[in-house]
Amino acid sequence: MERRRLPRPVRPMSRLFALLTALVTTAAVGLLAACGSSAGEAGAPAGGRTLTILWPADPIDLSTDDGFGLQMLAGTIERLAVYDALIALTPSAGLEYRLATSLDSDDGLTWTLRLRDGVRFSDGTPLDAAAVRDNWTLLADPARRSPSASVAQQIGALAVVDPVTLRITLKEPDNQFPRLVAQTVLTFIGSPTALRAKGDAFRTAPVGAGAFTVREWLRNDHVTLVRNPGSAVRADLDTIVIRSVPDETQRYNTLLAGGGDIAFSANLRTGVNAGEAGLVNQRAFSDGGLNLLFNVTTAPFDDLRARQAVAHALDPRALNKALFDGTANVPTTFLREESPFHSAVALPTPDRARAQALFDELAAAGKPVRFTIVTPLNFSNVAEWAQSLLGGFRNVEVKVDAMAQTLPVLKGGFQATLTGTPRFVDPYPQLALNLGTGGPNNYGRFSDPRLDAALQDGQQARDTAGRTRAYETAQRVIAEQLPLAGPLYRLPGQYIHQQETFDGELPIINDGVLDVTRLSKAG
């Protein structure tokens, strides 16, 4: 990549491209990193090695459980910095043991977790087997109503063997249990002393064993993290400031003006502009992508024909040409060809005649297709494109409702939403969490026993061939029953920064999470 001079700030984009905000519950969002922010910047103490992150939205809270875990979503930067992780996934879906050293089983039912010795939380409490036991027990407690309670409730019993060894007995065998830990909130462990003492206040003042602690959180403005001097996790940076900048153009121009070191964007148009301006745009891809998720329990998408009509009406290649100058990665299958579980199960293809016939059939039955697309701001351009495209059909009416925080609406009821989930480097457990019956993130309320059985088979298979067969079946059910239309394109996490800010590529884990604990600035 060639080095070029600092580009001039761009003028505000049209509304079609200007509104980007992090997809907090359903949309995938990347991490950002940087260093050398000005001493006078809000939240950043004078001096030291400071990383300033320009992020599209504020986290909902900073507790160990936001309902998603170690994924490229709002709040993950803060959680990884404060808690680090027991286990993570590499971008190629390998297991990376961090605060844990191993998690083994002979039968998939009883597992032995071993921890790094001598690790302590920032309040001095040991991160030992008892601490993990207490965290997972609290998480599973129905009275606490944790978003990820159902994940922890898969555990039947926890027994401390010694300070660094925990014996875990599951209620049912799970041959992929380490992957469940690595991708869910089970990987984040908080101080049990602080969890008990702080109660709900732990959500804004968390205590972990990671490389950083929370110094300040000014809602909808910034979070300031400072180095934890007692952490066993070593980091190069002294301070991380995560600034919330919802507007896409403002965030990009703030980066150009020196107000941040890395800006995250899930908007492909911003990535194109950054590349043309000579900035570094490191992109991280995963399976899945941007989907139009249907609520299958409410009209019009409780009727499969409506889902089929919209899926056949949408034309991802036309979307790519109209919005992204042909630069998007438009898939033909749900899983990437690079995935070890790839199968040639084709996604539904554009078919205007078929779509119109279905719209007409539904209208004749007294069920014209009228719906609202709820979208986070970062995908409002795509929502408006879909609205315009569908406006060219008879017997269909589409509205768009763009907002910064979509989670409250999704939990309360919706018809369709643009979302970057499920996205993953390993199908387990994300497909089950997002599309399985009763999954905690299954906002579309889809349920199909064939899909559940296939996902269970993928969970229990011990080899790649067995898992591939299971996920091929799962993909066929998804293509047939259409809980979502998509992926419209692979959704990259884009980390945009100046050429001179960092040496080499940024450290990435899992589905595109930036590992801020391993980030160093150039020089």
N, C-alpha and C positions, 0 to 999 in steps of 0.2 A: 504494500500500500504506500503510495507516494505521500510525502509531506507537503502540505500546502499551508498558506497563511490563514489566519483566523478569518472566517467568512463574516460578512455583515449579517446582522439580524434580519430575519425575513419579516415581511409584512404579514399581518394577521391573515390566516387562511380563510377561505370561505367557510360558512357554517358546516358545510359538508365534511370538511377535514379538520376543523379546528377543535372539536370537542372530544378530547381524550381524557378519560379518567380511569383509574384502575378498576378492573373487574374484581370486586372485593369478595363475592361469594361464588359466582359462577364463572367469571371471566378470568382468564389467566393473566397474571401480571408478572413481569420480570423484576429483577433486582438491579440496583444501580450502585455504582461505587465511584469514589473519587478522593482527591486529596488536595491539600494546599489551598483551602478556602480562605478568603480574607478574614482577618481577625475580627472585623466589625460585623460579620454576618450573624443574623439572629441565631441564637442557640449555640454558637461555636465559641469556646473559650479561646483567649489569646494564646498564641504559641502552640507548639506541639505539631504532630503529624495528623492532620484532620482530613477526613473523608466526607464530602458533602454529596448527598444523594437526592436527586430530584425525582420524586415519586408521585404517581397520579392521584393517590388518595390516602387518607388517614386509616390506620388499622382500627378495627372495631374494639379490640382490647389487646393486652399483651400477656394474657394468661397462657398456660401451657396448651389450652384447648380452644382453638378458634373454629373447630369443626373440620379442618382440612389437613393440618400437619405440615410436613416439610415439602411444600410445593411452591411454585412460582406465583404467589398471591400476596396481596397486601398484608403486611405484618410479618412476613417470613424473615426479612432482613433483621428485624428487631429480635425475633425469637431465636434465630440461629446465633446472633451475637450474645444474647443473654444466657441461653440454655445450652448452646451447642447442640449435640445430638448423640444419642446412644449409637445409632446406625444411620447411614445415609445410603443412597444409591448413586452410582456413577452415571454419567450420561449414556453409557452403554449398558445400563441395568445391572452392573456388578454391585456387590455389597461392599460398603466401606465402613469398617468398625472404627468408631471415634471414641466416645466415652466408654463404650463396651469393647471388649476384646474378642468375644465369641458368643454365639447363640446356637447351640447344637441339640440334636435330637436323633434318637434311633428309630422312633416310631411315629413322629409327627404329633404325638399327643403330649408327651412330657419333654420339656425343653430345659436346658441349663444355660442361664445367662451369666457370663463372667464380665466383671467391670475392671477398669483401670484402678489400680491401687493408689490411695493418697489423694484422691480428688475431693475437693470441698466446695460447697456453695459459698457465695460471697458473704453470707452471714456466719460462716464458720462451721455450719452443719456438714457432716460427711455425706458425700454422694456415695452411698453404699447400697447393699442389697435391700436393706430395710427402707431406704429412701425410695427406691424404685417400687417396692411393694406398696408403700403408703400412697405414692402417686397414682398407681394403677387402681388401687382399691378405692380411692376417692373418686377417680374418674368413672368407675363403674357404679358408684352409689346412685340409685335412682332418685334419691331425695335431692341430689345436687343438680339434676337435670342438665348434665353436661352435654354439649352438642355431639360429642363422640362417645357417649356412654355405651352405645351398642358395640363399639369396637372393643372396649375394655371388658365388656360383659361376656366376650367369648372365652375369657379366662375363668377356669373353675377354681383353682387354688394357687396360692403363692406361698412358698416356704423358704425362709432364709437359711442357707446352708452354712455360710460363713460371711464375713463382712463384704466380700467381693463376689459371692456366688448366690444366685437366686434360682430356685427350682420352680418352674412354671408348669402347671397342669391345665391343659385346655379342656373345654367341655366336649369338643370334637376334634379329631385330628386335623392338622393344618400343616402340610408339608412346605408351605411357603411363608411360615410365620415370621421369619426374619424380614421378609419384604413387607409384611403388614406393619411391623414395627418401624421400618425405615421410611415409610411413606405416610404414616398417620401420626397423630399426636402422641402415641406411645413413645416416640423417640425423644420428646421433650420432657425433661424431669426438673421440677422445681423443688426448692427447699421445703421439706415437709414442715419444718418449724415455722417458716413464713406463711405457708399455705394455711396452717391452723390459726396462726396469730392474726393474720391480716384479713381473712375472709374475702369479701368482695373487693377490698382494696388491693388485693394481689393482682387484679386485672390491670391496674394502672401503675403498680409499683412491684413488679415481679422480682424474684430472687432466684438466680440460677447459678450454674457453675461455669458458664461460658466466659469468653475473654472480655466481656463488657458488662457494665451495669447501666441502669437508666438514671440519668442525672435529672432530666426534665422532659415533660411531655406537655406541650401547649396544643390543645386539641385543634385540629384542622390547620395547623401551621407547621410544627416540627416536633421531632423527638430527638433528644440529644443523649448519646451513649458515650460513656467514658471507660477507659481501660480498667479492668478488674485486676489489681496488682497481685491478688492471691490466686488467680486462676491457673490451673494446670494447662490451659489452652493458651498458647502464645500467639500474639498478634503483633503486627508491625505498626499498626495505627494507634494513636492515643485517643482520638475522638471520632465518632461518626455522628453526623447530623443528617437526619432524614427529613427533608422538607416536602410538605404536601403541596403540589402545584397541579390542580386538576385540569386547567386549560392546556391543551396540547401545544398551541403556538407559544403561549407564555412560558411553558416549561422549556421548550426548545430554545427560545430566545434568551431565557435566563442562563442556560448553558453557554450560549455564544458570548454573553456579556460577562462571563466569569463568575456567575452566582452559584455555580455547582460544578462538580467534576465529572459526573456521569448523569445522564438523563435516561430514564427508561421510557420506552415507547412500545406499545403493541400495535401502533398504527403504521402500516406498511408505507404509507405516503411520507410520513416523517422520515422513515429509514431511507427512502429514495432521495429525499432532499438532503439528508445528512451525507450520504455517499457522494452526491454531486458537489457538495460543499467541501469535500476533502476531509470530513471527520471519519473516525473509526466507528463502524457500526458492527459490533460483534453480535451475531444472531445465534440463538439456541432453539433448536426444533425438538419436538417430541411427537409421539403418536397422538391421534385426535386432531383437533384444530378448532376453528371457529364454527360453531353449530347454531342452527335455529332449533332450540329445544321446545317441544310441544308439551303442554299440560293435557295429558290424555284423559283426564277425568272431567273436563269441562268442554262445552261447545266452543268452537266447532270441531276441535281436535280429538274429541271422544269418538269421532267417526274416522276410521282408517282412511276412507276415501278423501277426506279433507287433507290429511297428512300426505297422502300420495299426490294429490293435486298440487300442493305447494312445493313438494320435493321435485316434481317434474317441471314445475314452472320456473324454478330458480336455475340460473345458468352461471355456474361459478367461473367459467372462462370469460363470459361477458362481463361479470363483476371484476375480474382481474384486469381486463382491458380498460374498463371504464374508470376504475379508481386507482389502479396501481401500475399502469403502463406495462402490464404483462409481467411484472416482477414477482408476483405471488407464486407460491408453490401450490398448485391446484392438484389435489390427490384424486386418484381413481379407486383407491381402497382405503379402508378405515385405518389400518396399520401401515406404517411406512415400509418400503421395501427393505430398509436397513434393519428393521425389527427382526429378531430371531424367531418371532412368532407370525411373520407375515404370511398371509394367504391371499390368493387372487380372487377374493370375493368382491365383485364390482359394486360400487355405490350406484344408487339410482341416477340415471342420466337425464339431461334435459329433454323434454318431449312436450312441446307446446300444444300439439293437437290432443294428446292424452290429458294434459292438465285441463284444457278448456272443456273437454268432454266430461271430466269429473266435476268441475265447477258447475256445469249445466245440469248434470244429474242430481247433484245435491240441491240446487235451487228448485228443480222440479219436484223434489221431495219435501219442499218447504224448509230447507236447511241451507240457505245461502251462506257463503263463507265470509264472515265478518269478524275481524280480530285486531287486537293491538299487540304490537311488538314492544315489549319492555326491553330496553337496552341500556347498558352502561354508556356513559358519554364517549368512551374510547371507540365504540363500535357504531356510533350514531350515523356515520357516513354509510356504513353497510346497511343499516336499517332503512335509511332513506332511499338507498338504491333499490332495496327489495320492495319498498312501498311503491316506488315509481314503476318498477317492472311489473308488479302484480296489478297495477292500475291499468295496464294494457289488456287485461282479461275481463270478460263479462262475469257477473255474479260473484265478484270478490271485492271486498272493501277492507283496506288496511290502514291503521293508524300507528303512529310511532310515539312512544313515551320514553324519552331519554332522561336519565337521572344518574347522579353520582353514586348512590348506594342502592343496588338492586335487591340485596338480600331480604330486607323486610317485606318487599313486594312479593318475592318468590315464595317466602314462607306463608304469606297470607293469601296467595292465589293470583294467577295470571293465565294468559292464553298461550303466548309464545314469547320466548326471550332469546336474545343472542348471547351466547356464552362460550367461553374458552375451555369449558370442562365438558366431559372428562378429557384431560390431557395427561400423558404419562409416558414413561420409558419402559414400564412393565405393566401389563394389563391388570395385574393383581396388586392391590385391591380396588383400584380406582373404578373399574367398570362395575364392580359389585356395589360400591358405595354410591355411584351416580345413577346406575340403571337397574340394579338388582332390586327385587321386591323388598320394600321397607328400608332401603339404603338411606342413611342419614342425609345424604346430599342428593337424593332422588326427588328433586323438586317437581319434575314432571309427572311423578307418581306412576311411572310405567311399571307394569308387572307382567311377566311371561314365564311360566314354569320351565319352558325349554331353555330360555336364557339363563335362568337361575341354575338349572342343572348343568349347563355347559360351563358356567363360571365356577361352579363347585368342582367340576372335573379338572379345570385348569388349576384350581387351588391345590388339588390333591395329587396331581400328576408329579412324578419325581424326575422326569426327563423332559428335554425341550420338545421332542417329537410328540409326546403325549399332551403337553400344554398347547402346542401348535394346533393339534386336531381339535382340542376343546375350544380354542378361541376362533377357529374357523367356523365352527357351529354357532358360536356367539355372534359372529359378524353376519352370518346368514339370517339369523333371527332379527338383528338390528336392521338389516337392509330390507327385510320383508315387512316388519311391523312398524318401522319408522318412529321410534320415540323422539327422533330428531332428524332434521335435514342437514346433511353435511358429512364430513367437514367441507365447508365452502372453500377453505384454503388452510394450509398448515399455519398455525399461529406462532410466530417467532417471538421470543423475548429478545428485544433489541436494546443493547447497552451502548449508548452513543457517547463518545468522548473525543477530546483532542488527541492527535497523534502523540504528542510529547508527554501526556499525563502518565502513561504506564508503559512498561517494557513488556512486550509479548502479549499473549492472550490472557483474558481474565479467568480466574478459577471458577469453574462451573460444576455444580453437582445436581443430581436428579433431573428434573424436567426443565432446567434452566435457571436454577437458583444460584445466585452469585454468592460465593463463599467469602464473606467479608473478613473472616478471621485469617485468611491466607492471602489477602490482597496487599500488595506493596506498590508504592508509587515509584516512578522512574527516578534515577539519580541516587 
